[in-house]
């Protein structure tokens, strides 16, 4: 599927990750991730199985018979069936068995959106936001995103929540909460992380609730959300929002580091250096500090630590760093 587009920015006034390292604080404008990092729950081409007089096209699409799917769906789409129209839009938008064409994708998604089909509204709204529809129309995109959200598309709800906050940085949080909560309940990791943030910092809710925030962080972390894995690890190490568990916290940081995240690499280097949640290891600490530095995550404390190591330890750490491949 074509990647979801970077849409909006949530200006949450929250601090950066704090865990004993000198990594720069993340700008508030980038506290919450964008849907670009999010897959539709279930990983299928369409967010839900369509209900149509003939869903053979959907079955063919899921099995990888793209031209068969197009052959079945196109005549139905031309007759005005919005389910078939979204499927044809999907085929052209992703270039499945045919040359990719934003123009054709926009044509069919727009037709489905006009028929009030939620997935068509969602996809055409995205295209209006990034201009791939041939032009940009933020107001119409916002209307379509709300319609898609109300029609049951979880990612549309997350996106619409972001739009509400951009329009009203104060009151928007309360308006966005129901959309974030519904998307989070549907398993959208970005929405689960958003819920963790608003609950942790009391935006759009009566008061902060760290226990609930940690539960949402854990859900997002289990769904592979890297930033949540980092923050959950730090919360567990510090005992924030629940009991301290340095070993489990280190495990979450190790997962994020293994995927190549430089902040996680930096934090993990400190844990190995200080023996927090892991057995202290100069080689492991040096390895992760080297990897973090190669990813432009500078840390004066770790630089000083590395310089003071003996040459054999440095060599072992560098060899280990050179063997590293993100998972």
N, C-alpha and C positions, 0 to 999 in steps of 0.2 A: 504494500500500500504506500502511496505517496506519503511522505512524512507530514505530520501535522505541523502547521506553520507557527513560528514565533509570533504570538499575538500581542499581548499587552503586558504591562508591568504593574506589579502590586507594590506600592510604596509602603511596605511594612516597616515601621520604625523599631527594628529589633537589632540586637548586637550580633556581631559575627561569632563564629564558633570559638569558644574559649576553652582551651584545654592545655595550657602550659607550654604553648609554642608561640613563636613570634610571627605567625602567618598573618598577612594583612587582613583586616576586617572586610567582609564582603559589602559592597555598596547596598544600601537599603533597597534600591531599585531592582536588585536581582535576588532578593531573598526567596521568592517563590519561583519555581521553574515554569517553563512554558510547555504547552502541549507538544512541542517538537520532540520531547523526550518520551512521549507516552504512546503506547500502543493501545488499540481498542481491546478491551478485556476479551480474552478468548483467542485473540490473534487471528480471527478470521477476516476475510476480505470485506464483508459487510458486518455491521455491528449486530445485526439480528437477522435470523432467517426470514425472508419476505413471505408474506401470505398473498398468493396470487392464484389465478385460475390455472396457471401452469408454471410451477417453480422448477421445472427441469433445467432451466438456464442456470439457476442458482447452484443446483447440484453439479452441473458441468463445470461451473466456475470453480467450485471448491475442489474438484478433482483435477483441475489444471487443464481442462479442455476448453480453452478460452474462445477459440473460433466457433466451436459448437455452441457455447453459451451465447455468443454474439448473434449467431444465426437464429437461435431460438428467440432471444430477447428483442432484437431490433424490430421485427414486424409488430410485436406487441407494444413496444415503446412508441412506435409511430402512430399507433391507435390511441395513445394517450394513457397507457398504464404506467403510473408513477413508480411502481416497483421495478418494472422492466427498464424504465428510464434511468433510475439510479444505477442499475446493474450495467447498462451501456455506458453511463458516465464513468463508472468504476473501471471498466475495461479500457476506455480511451485515456482516462486520467493516469492509469498506471502503465499503459503501454503493454497490455496483456495480449500477446499474439498479433497485435497491430501496432503501427507506429504511435507513440504517445502523442496526444493532441490535447492541449489545454482548451483549445477552441471547441472541440467536440465534447470534451468532458463538461465544460461550462454550459454548453447548449442543453445537454441532457439533464444535468443537475438543476439547471434553472427551470426546465420544464417540470421536473418532479417537485421542486420547491413551490412553483405556482399552484400545484395540486395539493399543497400542504403536506407533502410527505416529509417526515422528520429528518430522515437521513439525507434527502436531497437538500433540505433547508440547511442542514449542517455543512455539507460539503460545498454548496454554492456560497454560503456565508464565508467559509474559509477562503474561497477563491476571490471573493470581493474584498477581503481584508488584505491579501497580498498582491492583488492586481493581476493574478493569473487568469481571471475572467475576461481580461482585456481592459479593465479599468478598476478603480477602487471606489467603494461606496461604504463608508464606515457605518452610517446610519442604517442602511438597509441590512448590512451584515449583522448589526446588533439586533435588529428586529428578527432576522432569520435565526440567529443563535438562540434567542429567547424562545421562539416557536419550537425549535428543535429540542431545546431543553425541556420545555413543557410537554413535548411529544415523546420524551423518554430516552433521549440520547445523552448518556452520562457526560461525555467530553464536552458537549455543547453547554451543559450546565456549569461545568468548571470554567469554560471560556466566558460564558455570560456573567458569572460571578466576578471575573476579572474586569470585565467591562463596567460593571456597576461600581466597582471600587475606583476605577480610573475616572469615572464621571463624578464621583462624590467620595473623596478619600476618607471622609469621616462617616457619614451616614451609610455609605456604600457597603461597609462591612456587615452591618446588620441585614441589609437586603441580600447580600451575597451568601450569607450563611446557609440558608435552606438549599441553595443550589450546590454549594460545596458539600454539604452533608449528604445529599442524595447521590452525588457523583462518587463521594468517598465510599458510601455504602455499596455502590455498584462495582467497587474495586479499582477505581482510577487512582493510581499512586500519587499523581500530582495533587489531586483533591484531598487525599488522605494527609499529605504533607501540609497543604493549606489549612486543613482543620487543626492540625497540630500547632501551627503557628498562631492562628487566631485564638485558640484556647490557651496557649502558653502566655500570650501577651495581652489577653483580654480585649481583643478588638471584635466588636460586634456581639459580645456576650456580656452578661452582668459582671462577671469577675473571672480572672484567670483560673484555669483548672489544669494543673500540671499532670495529674494522674491520667485524665482523659487525653491530654496532649501526648503523653508518652505512649498511650495505647494506639493512637493514630500513627505516631512515628513508627511504632513496631509493625503495624499493618503495612505501611508504605515500604518499610525496610524489607519485609518478607516478600513484597511484590517487586523487589529489585531496584527500588528508588535509591540511588547512590547517596544523595545528600541526606536522606533520612537515615541511611545506615551509619553515616558519620555522626550525625547528631544523636541518634539513639545510643551509639557506642559511648559518646561523651557523657550523655545523661546517665547511663548505667554506671560508668566509672565514678561519676561525681555523686550518685545517689539522688539525682533530680527526678521528681515525679514518681518515685518508687524506691525500692531497696537498692543499695549499692551491689554491683556485681561486676567487679573489674575484669574478670576472666571473660564473661559474656560480652562485655563492652568492647574488650580488645578483639574479640572474635568478629564483631560487626565492623570494626575499623579495618581488620585484616581483609574482610570481604571486599570492602570498597577500595582498599589499596590494591588488591589483586586485580581489580578491573581498571587500574591505571589512574585513579583519582589522586592528584598531587597533595591535596589537603590531608586525605587519609594516610598517604605515605608519610607525610610529615609527622602526623600524630603517632603513627605506629613506630616511627623511629624513636620518638621520645619515650614511648612505653617500653621499648626494648632497652633503651639507654638507662631508664630508671627502674626497670623491673616491676612495672605496674600492670597487673593482669596477665603477665607473661614472665617467663624466666628471663632475667637480664642476659643480654647477649650483645657484645660489642660488634660482632660481625653483622648480626641482623640489624642493629641500630644504624650502623654505617651504611649497609646496603640500602635501607629505605631512605636514609638521608640523601644518599647519592641520587636515587631515583626521583625523589621530590625535587632536588636541585635541578636535575636535568629537565624537569617539567616546569622550570621557572618559579619554584617555590623556595625562595631563599630564607635561610634561618641562621642568624649569627651564632646562636647557641650550638646548633648542630655542626656548623662549620668549624667552630672552635673544638668541639668534641672530636671531629674527624682528624683535624690537624695533629692532635695529641696522641693519636693511635700509633702503635708500632707498625712497621712496614709490612709485616706478614699479615696483620689484621686488615690493613688497608687493601692489600692485594686480594685477600679472600673476599672482602666486601665488594670490591670492584668486579671480580669475576662473577660473583653471585648476581650483582646488578646487571651485568652484561647478558646473563642467561635469562633474565626476567622477560616474560611475555605476558601482556595483559590477558586476562581470561575472558 
